Structures are given as structure tokens and as C-alpha cells.
Amino acid sequence: MMDELIAEAQRQLRICNSCRYCEGYCAVFPALERRTVLEAGDVTSLANLCHDCRACLYACMYAPPHEFAVNPPEILSRVRAATYRAYVPPPPWPAWLRGRSARVSAVIGVTAALLVLVALTEGIDALLRHSGPYQVISYPALLVTVLLPSAWSVAVMLRAVARYWNDTHGSLRGLADLAAWRKALIYAARLSYLRGGGGDCYYPGADPSPARRRLHAAVFYGFAACFAATVAAAFMQDILGIPPPYPLLSAPVILGTAGGLGMIAGCAGLFVLARRSDLAAGAALGAIPEQAPEQAPEQARGAADYGLLIGLGLLAATGLLTLLLRATPAYGPVLITHLATIVVCFCIAPYTRFAHSVYRVLAIVADNIEAARPG
């Protein structure tokens, strides 16, 4: 199956390399032109360099229904899906953790477990306290709850990254190329590759639109702001000795609120776009089908789109609720639900589309290294 998929990608990319009509659209085509032989690792690298802007598809004279059936966004999204699942094989999830409602089911299950833990350690009355998080759950327990799934995700992703870098012919010396990393991170921060040929993504339909890029920016920078809020809170607590809860005009609250609102707006917008997307053209978020293999590709890609958006949306929404309800008796249960959402999202991150950002940054780094080589 994988060999057939790579062979089909090679067939289509050879046609692209002969035509070269789309060479100015994105980094994929200049990178393709630098290769006279396309190995499996080259296809994987090009698949991750593709950000599914779909400009090439709508400009291609050989796109379906032409007999050549050239559709780079679609075939490269399928390559990404297959290789990602190979690098991080999904565990044998029980039935209640599969499907579109998996995130919600997992959050409910972990919430119940944490509620029992709090009741057994702090007492059931701790859930009704609202003077601060550590009156609901102790600081050591909170650290363990968050750090364990984080460490798990990092370990799984590091192993996957090592396999990906080896398969795409990356070198250890290349990983230390600071100039390539700096350029790649600037491209990633600007979401430059979501502009297609300069006229923005052809998503969700055949007309270029900045909507996808802007909504991605809302999610990306919203997540970054939430992370900055966590760092600010840790600094205030552990360095300055100021325990939570923090006032409304403090850095943790301002950054967390702005980040949460950005993530909710971005996830909601991308959810709407995903519902309207032409699934036959590609996969907008970098495909990792998380459904059963017997499902139709269109169904699997759509479900994976929604799964990531639902998970991030829940993370942001429960975080904002802890702020809105922190002076009410509902604070304890809401805090536990938010912690459960963090645990679930961090544990499953390597198995979802969230991981595609890591591979794509590495693909841009590798492309920068290649482009800088003389000759």
C-alpha cells in the first residue's frame, strides 16, 4: 500500500517536473526541480513542504478529469497521512476513544478520574472552594498532572522526528544550521507558505482567499499567547513569590484571555471552512486520518480536521471558563475539567494533526539548507 502510494506520487511529480508551469507558486516546485531522482524520502520531504494552498491544482492543465490526473495537494496529503501514522502508530484505542467524539469522551473520562482523585486526597469540599487553584488540587499534584503527559508527548515526537529526519536524508549537521532554522522559523511565524503563489490559499473552494491563513494565525498566535501566559504565571509564582489567582490586568490573565479568544475564533472559523472544503482537492490541515482504515478517505480526513479543532477549542474554552467562574462555586469542577482537557490534548498531540507543524518546520529547514548549497 505504501509503495503504491509513493509510486503514484512519483508519477505525478515527474509530470510536474517536466511541465514546470507552477514553479513560482511555492517552495515545493523549486525543491522538486533540484531532484533528478525521486526517492521515497524525497517524496516525504516534498509532502511536508506542501502546505496545501491548492494554487497548483487550480492552475494545472493536467488535473482531473485529464487522463494524467495530476493532483499534487491530494496525493501529497495522502503521503503525509501514511508517513505520519508510520512514525507514530496510533495505540489500540478503545471504541469510546475513536471517532469524532473521541476528544470529548476522553475529557469526560479523565475529568471523572481527577474528580475522584481530588475527592480522595483533598476532600469533596475542595471542589467547592474558589480562592485559588491550590485549594482545589495541590501544587505537586497539579505539576504531575501536567508534566507527565507533556513528557510523554515530547518523547514520542522526538522519536518520530528522528525517524523522519533520517528518512528524508537529513544530517545531524543540518539540524545545527542556525541560519536555516532562523529562516524557517520566520517563514513559520509569518505563515508565508499559506499564501500559495502570492494570492493566498484556494480554500475552501476554487477562489483565492486569506481566510485560512488568518484563521491559522489566530490559532497559532492564540496558542503562543496561552503558552506565554503559563510562563508568566510560573515566573510570578516561583520567582516573584506571587501565588495565583492573579488580577485581571496581570500578564497571565491578559495573555491567557487574548490567546483563548484567538484559539476559539480560529478553531470555529477553520471548522466552518473544513465543512465547506472540497475534500477531493486535499486536506487543509495536513492530513492524519484518525479514523478506522476502512473509512473513505474523504470521511477520514474530514473527521481528523474536526478532531483537532474540537480539542483545541475545548482547551481554550475551559481555560477561559476558569477565569470567568473563579469567584463562584463552579470554579473547582471547571478547573478539574480544564486540567483533564490539558491531559488529553497533550497525551494525544503526537497522534493528531498537531504534530504536522513539527514536520513542516523540519521540511522548511531542509529546503533552506538545500537552496543555500552552491550549484
JOZI-V110816 format. One record per residue. RES is the residue in one small letter. PHI is phi in radians with two decimals (NA if undefined). D_LAST is the distance of its C-alpha to the last C-alpha in Angstrom with 1 decimal. Layout:
RES_PHI_D_LAST ; RES_PHI_D_LAST
This chain:
m_NA_36.3 ; m_-1.15_33.0 ; d_-1.09_31.6 ; e_-1.14_32.9 ; l_-1.13_31.3 ; i_-1.12_27.8 ; a_-1.09_28.3 ; e_-1.17_29.4 ; a_-1.10_26.4 ; q_-1.07_24.1 ; r_-1.04_26.1 ; q_-1.17_25.9 ; l_-1.22_22.2 ; r_-1.14_21.5 ; i_-1.12_23.7 ; c_-1.06_21.8 ; n_-1.21_18.4 ; s_-1.39_20.2 ; c_-1.39_21.9 ; r_1.09_19.4 ; y_-1.15_22.3 ; c_-1.73_21.9 ; e_-1.08_18.2 ; g_-1.65_19.3 ; y_-1.37_22.0 ; c_-2.75_20.5 ; a_-1.25_17.5 ; v_-1.06_18.3 ; f_-1.31_17.1 ; p_-1.05_13.5 ; a_-1.13_13.4 ; l_-1.13_15.1 ; e_-1.17_12.7 ; r_-1.36_9.9 ; r_-2.00_12.6 ; t_-1.63_14.0 ; v_-2.18_16.8 ; l_-1.82_18.8 ; e_-1.58_20.7 ; a_-1.05_23.5 ; g_-1.13_21.6 ; d_-1.14_18.9 ; v_-1.10_21.8 ; t_-1.08_23.4 ; s_-1.11_20.5 ; l_-1.14_20.1 ; a_-1.09_23.9 ; n_-1.44_24.0 ; l_-1.27_21.4 ; c_-1.27_23.7 ; h_-1.84_26.5 ; d_1.04_28.7 ; c_-1.33_28.9 ; r_1.23_29.7 ; a_-1.07_28.4 ; c_-1.13_26.5 ; l_-1.09_29.7 ; y_-1.36_31.9 ; a_-1.72_29.5 ; c_-1.37_28.9 ; m_-1.40_30.8 ; y_-1.89_30.7 ; a_-1.22_32.2 ; p_-0.94_35.6 ; p_-1.61_38.0 ; h_-1.04_35.6 ; e_-1.10_35.7 ; f_-1.26_32.0 ; a_0.87_32.9 ; v_-1.48_29.5 ; n_-2.54_30.0 ; p_-0.98_26.9 ; p_-1.03_28.8 ; e_-1.24_31.6 ; i_-1.21_29.8 ; l_-1.25_27.3 ; s_-1.17_30.4 ; r_-1.21_32.1 ; v_-1.11_29.2 ; r_-1.01_29.4 ; a_-1.02_33.1 ; a_-1.18_33.1 ; t_-1.23_30.5 ; y_-1.09_32.2 ; r_-1.19_35.5 ; a_-1.28_34.1 ; y_-1.28_32.8 ; v_-2.30_36.1 ; p_-1.07_38.9 ; p_-1.15_41.7 ; p_-1.11_44.9 ; p_-1.31_47.9 ; w_-1.04_49.2 ; p_-1.16_52.9 ; a_-1.01_53.8 ; w_-1.30_54.6 ; l_-1.85_51.0 ; r_-1.97_49.4 ; g_1.71_49.1 ; r_-1.15_48.8 ; s_-1.61_51.5 ; a_-1.04_50.0 ; r_-1.07_49.1 ; v_-1.12_52.5 ; s_-1.07_54.3 ; a_-1.14_52.4 ; v_-1.07_53.1 ; i_-1.08_56.8 ; g_-1.11_56.9 ; v_-1.22_55.3 ; t_-1.03_57.5 ; a_-1.06_60.6 ; a_-1.13_59.6 ; l_-1.19_59.0 ; l_-1.07_62.3 ; v_-1.14_64.1 ; l_-1.07_62.3 ; v_-1.11_63.4 ; a_-1.08_66.9 ; l_-1.34_67.3 ; t_-1.72_65.9 ; e_-1.81_66.8 ; g_1.70_69.5 ; i_-1.08_69.6 ; d_-1.20_70.8 ; a_-1.12_67.4 ; l_-1.21_65.9 ; l_-1.79_68.2 ; r_-1.44_67.3 ; h_-2.46_65.2 ; s_-1.72_65.1 ; g_2.81_61.6 ; p_-1.12_59.2 ; y_-1.39_60.5 ; q_-1.44_64.0 ; v_-1.64_62.7 ; i_-2.45_60.4 ; s_-1.14_60.1 ; y_-1.05_57.1 ; p_-1.04_56.3 ; a_-1.13_56.7 ; l_-1.12_54.4 ; l_-1.07_51.7 ; v_-1.10_51.9 ; t_-1.04_51.9 ; v_-1.56_48.6 ; l_-1.29_46.8 ; l_-1.07_47.3 ; p_-1.14_45.6 ; s_-1.13_42.8 ; a_-1.09_42.3 ; w_-1.05_42.4 ; s_-1.09_39.7 ; v_-1.10_37.4 ; a_-1.11_37.9 ; v_-1.11_37.3 ; m_-1.23_34.1 ; l_-1.08_32.7 ; r_-1.12_33.2 ; a_-1.15_31.7 ; v_-1.10_28.6 ; a_-1.07_28.2 ; r_-1.18_28.4 ; y_-1.09_26.0 ; w_-1.11_23.3 ; n_-1.20_23.8 ; d_-1.16_23.8 ; t_-1.66_20.6 ; h_1.17_18.8 ; g_-1.36_18.9 ; s_-1.97_19.3 ; l_-1.10_22.0 ; r_-1.11_19.6 ; g_-1.12_17.9 ; l_-1.13_21.4 ; a_-1.72_21.8 ; d_-1.39_18.8 ; l_-1.15_21.1 ; a_-1.13_18.7 ; a_-1.15_17.6 ; w_-1.15_21.3 ; r_-1.05_22.5 ; k_-1.13_20.3 ; a_-1.13_21.3 ; l_-1.19_24.9 ; i_-1.15_25.0 ; y_-1.04_23.7 ; a_-1.16_26.4 ; a_-1.13_29.1 ; r_-1.51_28.6 ; l_0.91_28.4 ; s_-1.05_25.6 ; y_-1.38_24.6 ; l_-1.59_28.2 ; r_-1.65_27.8 ; g_1.07_26.2 ; g_-1.47_24.9 ; g_1.94_26.7 ; g_-1.85_30.2 ; d_1.28_30.9 ; c_-1.23_31.5 ; y_-1.58_33.5 ; y_-2.70_35.9 ; p_-1.55_38.6 ; g_-2.18_38.8 ; a_-1.55_37.1 ; d_-1.89_37.2 ; p_-1.14_34.6 ; s_-2.62_36.3 ; p_-1.44_35.5 ; a_-1.02_38.1 ; r_-1.10_36.0 ; r_-1.10_33.7 ; r_-1.19_36.7 ; l_-1.22_38.6 ; h_-1.05_35.7 ; a_-1.09_35.6 ; a_-1.08_39.4 ; v_-1.22_39.1 ; f_-1.07_36.1 ; y_-1.31_37.6 ; g_-1.13_41.0 ; f_-1.11_40.1 ; a_-1.09_38.4 ; a_-1.16_41.6 ; c_-1.13_43.8 ; f_-1.11_41.8 ; a_-1.11_42.2 ; a_-1.12_45.9 ; t_-1.13_46.2 ; v_-1.11_44.6 ; a_-1.10_46.9 ; a_-1.13_49.9 ; a_-1.11_49.1 ; f_-1.12_48.8 ; m_-1.12_52.1 ; q_-1.37_53.8 ; d_-1.54_52.6 ; i_-1.76_51.9 ; l_-1.55_54.3 ; g_1.28_56.9 ; i_-1.83_57.4 ; p_-1.39_58.0 ; p_-1.29_57.6 ; p_-1.37_58.6 ; y_-1.82_56.9 ; p_-1.14_58.2 ; l_-1.09_56.7 ; l_-1.67_55.1 ; s_-1.48_53.3 ; a_-1.04_49.5 ; p_-1.06_49.7 ; v_-1.27_51.8 ; i_-1.11_50.0 ; l_-1.14_46.5 ; g_-1.14_47.8 ; t_-1.17_49.7 ; a_-1.08_46.8 ; g_-1.14_44.4 ; g_-1.10_46.9 ; l_-1.13_47.7 ; g_-1.09_44.0 ; m_-1.14_43.4 ; i_-1.12_46.5 ; a_-1.10_45.6 ; g_-1.13_42.0 ; c_-1.13_43.2 ; a_-1.10_46.0 ; g_-1.13_43.8 ; l_-1.18_41.2 ; f_-1.08_44.1 ; v_-1.11_45.3 ; l_-1.10_42.0 ; a_-1.10_41.5 ; r_-1.16_45.0 ; r_-1.68_43.9 ; s_-1.25_40.5 ; d_-1.42_39.7 ; l_-1.14_39.0 ; a_-1.22_37.9 ; a_-1.49_34.8 ; g_2.74_33.5 ; a_-2.20_34.4 ; a_-1.17_34.3 ; l_-1.90_34.1 ; g_1.52_31.8 ; a_-1.06_34.0 ; i_-2.43_35.9 ; p_-1.02_39.1 ; e_-1.89_41.8 ; q_-1.64_44.6 ; a_-1.08_46.0 ; p_-1.09_43.7 ; e_-1.39_46.3 ; q_-1.22_45.9 ; a_-1.11_44.3 ; p_-0.95_40.6 ; e_-1.11_41.6 ; q_-1.16_44.4 ; a_-1.14_42.4 ; r_-1.13_39.6 ; g_-1.11_42.2 ; a_-1.10_44.2 ; a_-1.17_41.1 ; d_-0.94_40.4 ; y_-1.17_44.0 ; g_-1.04_44.2 ; l_-1.13_41.6 ; l_-1.12_43.0 ; i_-1.13_46.5 ; g_-1.08_45.6 ; l_-1.16_44.0 ; g_-1.10_46.8 ; l_-1.11_49.4 ; l_-1.04_47.8 ; a_-1.22_47.9 ; a_-1.14_51.3 ; t_-1.18_53.1 ; g_-1.13_51.6 ; l_-1.16_53.0 ; l_-1.14_56.3 ; t_-1.11_56.7 ; l_-1.32_56.6 ; l_-1.15_58.9 ; l_-1.91_61.5 ; r_-1.21_61.4 ; a_-1.81_64.9 ; t_-2.15_66.4 ; p_-1.12_67.6 ; a_-1.36_64.7 ; y_-1.03_62.2 ; g_-1.01_62.5 ; p_-1.04_61.9 ; v_-1.18_59.0 ; l_-1.07_57.4 ; i_-1.11_57.7 ; t_-1.11_56.2 ; h_-1.13_53.2 ; l_-1.10_52.7 ; a_-1.10_52.9 ; t_-1.13_50.2 ; i_-1.06_48.0 ; v_-1.02_48.6 ; v_-1.13_47.9 ; c_-1.10_44.8 ; f_-1.23_43.3 ; c_-1.15_44.3 ; i_-1.69_42.8 ; a_-0.89_39.7 ; p_-1.13_37.3 ; y_-1.70_38.9 ; t_-2.08_38.5 ; r_-1.14_35.9 ; f_-0.99_35.9 ; a_-1.26_33.4 ; h_-1.11_30.8 ; s_-1.09_29.8 ; v_-1.17_28.7 ; y_-1.10_26.4 ; r_-1.22_24.9 ; v_-1.09_24.2 ; l_-1.09_22.5 ; a_-1.13_20.4 ; i_-1.20_19.3 ; v_-1.03_18.5 ; a_-1.07_16.3 ; d_-1.14_14.6 ; n_-1.10_14.1 ; i_-1.12_12.7 ; e_-1.07_10.1 ; a_-1.13_9.3 ; a_-1.45_9.1 ; r_-1.25_6.5 ; p_-1.18_3.8 ; g_1.43_0.0
